[in-house]
């Protein structure tokens, strides 16, 4: 899927937004983005505004490092606020614990699989902004997640990598609250 780009709200830390503008997110991922937005809006931004106002009151702004740096930080915070609001507005929050068909891999599933080198891995399929490889959370748009989606225990799926085709065998599927 192609990523959508808006130059004003592009964020280097952001993952791709699927075509159509909506994307999946777990309730925990939604809460994390909402908490970040609230922290920036209620706490961080007012602090920076106070510093900029103080620095502006000192007079000459052209060589005032506090003023210049404060304005730069305000632009960064405002950009992040726009990004978070857009992400939250476009989110489709999916609660994996409400999944009724637990025999297949869907969004929010935790999947244990073995690859062709007999390496066993466990991953949880999450939203774009929730992915964290160190915690075993993979983006639902990633090649591994896309290959695993709709698979059942015992199924073998293929993942295309830049160098080869990797075969993964699904060993276990679980959902929160199971």
C-alpha positions in Angstrom: 0.0 0.0 0.0 1.2 3.5 -0.8 1.8 5.9 2.0 -0.1 9.2 2.0 2.0 12.3 2.5 1.0 15.8 3.7 4.1 18.0 3.8 2.7 20.1 6.6 2.1 17.2 8.9 4.9 14.8 7.9 6.7 13.4 10.9 9.9 11.5 10.6 9.0 9.1 13.4 5.6 8.2 11.9 5.0 5.0 10.0 3.1 4.9 6.7 -0.6 5.7 6.6 -2.4 3.3 4.4 -4.3 4.5 1.3 -7.6 5.8 2.3 -6.4 7.5 5.4 -7.7 5.1 8.1 -5.5 2.7 10.0 -5.9 0.1 12.7 -4.8 0.8 16.3 -5.2 -1.1 19.6 -7.0 0.6 22.5 -3.6 0.8 24.3 -2.0 2.4 21.2 -4.8 4.9 21.0 -4.5 5.8 24.7 -0.7 6.3 24.3 -1.2 8.8 21.4 -4.0 10.5 23.3 -1.8 10.7 26.5 1.0 12.2 24.4 -1.2 14.8 22.8 -2.7 15.8 26.2 0.8 16.1 27.7 2.1 18.3 24.9 -1.0 20.4 24.8 -1.6 20.9 28.5 1.9 20.7 30.0 4.8 21.1 27.5 3.4 23.7 25.1 2.4 26.2 27.9 5.9 25.9 29.4 7.5 26.8 26.1 5.0 29.7 25.5 6.0 31.1 28.9 9.7 31.0 28.0 9.1 32.6 24.6 7.0 35.4 26.2 9.7 36.0 28.8 12.4 36.1 26.2 10.4 38.4 24.0 10.0 40.8 26.9 13.7 41.3 27.1 13.8 43.3 23.9 15.9 42.5 20.8 14.7 39.1 19.5 17.2 38.8 16.7 20.1 37.7 18.9 18.0 36.2 21.8 18.8 32.5 21.9 16.0 31.7 24.4 13.5 33.4 22.0 14.8 31.8 18.9 15.1 28.3 20.4 11.6 28.7 22.1 10.0 29.6 18.8 11.7 26.6 17.1 10.4 24.3 19.9 6.9 25.7 19.5 6.9 24.9 15.8 8.1 21.4 16.6 5.4 20.9 19.2 2.7 22.3 17.0 3.7 20.0 14.2 3.5 17.0 16.5 0.1 18.2 17.8 -1.2 18.4 14.2 0.2 15.0 13.5 -1.3 13.4 16.6 -4.7 14.9 16.0 -4.7 13.7 12.5 -3.7 10.2 13.5 -6.3 10.0 16.2 -9.0 11.3 13.9 -8.1 8.6 11.3 -7.7 5.7 13.8 -9.9 2.6 13.7 -9.5 1.3 17.2 -9.8 -2.5 17.2 -9.9 -4.4 20.5 -8.2 -7.7 19.9 -9.8 -9.2 23.1 -13.2 -8.9 21.3 -12.0 -11.1 18.4 -14.5 -14.0 18.1 -12.6 -16.1 15.6 -9.5 -17.0 17.6 -8.5 -19.8 15.3 -7.0 -17.4 12.7 -4.5 -14.6 12.8 -6.1 -11.1 12.8 -5.1 -7.7 14.0 -4.0 -7.8 17.6 -3.1 -11.5 17.6 0.0 -12.8 19.3 1.5 -15.4 17.0 4.3 -17.9 17.6 5.9 -19.2 14.5 9.1 -21.0 13.4 11.1 -20.0 10.3 13.1 -22.2 7.9 16.2 -22.0 10.2 14.2 -23.5 13.1 14.2 -20.2 14.9 11.0 -19.7 17.0 9.6 -16.2 17.3 6.6 -14.7 19.0 5.1 -11.4 17.7 2.0 -9.4 18.3 0.4 -7.6 15.3 -0.3 -4.0 16.2 -0.8 -0.6 14.6 1.7 1.5 12.7 2.5 3.7 15.7 2.7 0.9 18.2 5.3 -1.3 16.5 8.4 -2.1 18.6 10.6 -4.9 17.4 12.4 -5.1 20.8 9.0 -5.8 22.5 7.9 -8.3 19.7 5.3 -5.9 18.3 5.1 -5.7 14.6 3.3 -3.3 12.3 0.2 -4.9 10.6 1.5 -3.6 7.3 4.9 -5.3 7.6 5.7 -8.2 5.3 5.7 -10.8 8.2 2.3 -9.5 9.6 0.7 -9.5 6.1 1.9 -13.0 5.5 0.5 -14.2 8.8 -2.9 -12.5 8.6 -5.7 -15.1 8.3 -3.3 -18.1 8.8 -4.2 -20.9 11.2 -2.1 -23.1 13.5 -0.1 -25.5 11.2 -0.3 -23.2 8.2 2.9 -22.4 6.3 3.1 -18.9 4.9 5.7 -17.2 2.7 7.4 -13.9 3.4 9.3 -12.2 0.6 12.5 -10.6 1.7 15.0 -8.7 -0.4 17.2 -11.8 -0.6 14.8 -14.8 -0.6 11.4 -16.2 0.2 11.1 -17.2 3.9 8.7 -19.9 5.0 7.0 -19.5 8.4 5.0 -22.2 10.1 2.3 -20.9 12.6 2.7 -22.8 15.9 0.3 -20.8 18.2 -2.2 -18.0 18.0 -3.6 -16.1 21.1 -5.5 -13.0 21.8 -5.7 -10.9 25.0 -8.3 -12.0 27.5 -8.2 -15.6 26.2 
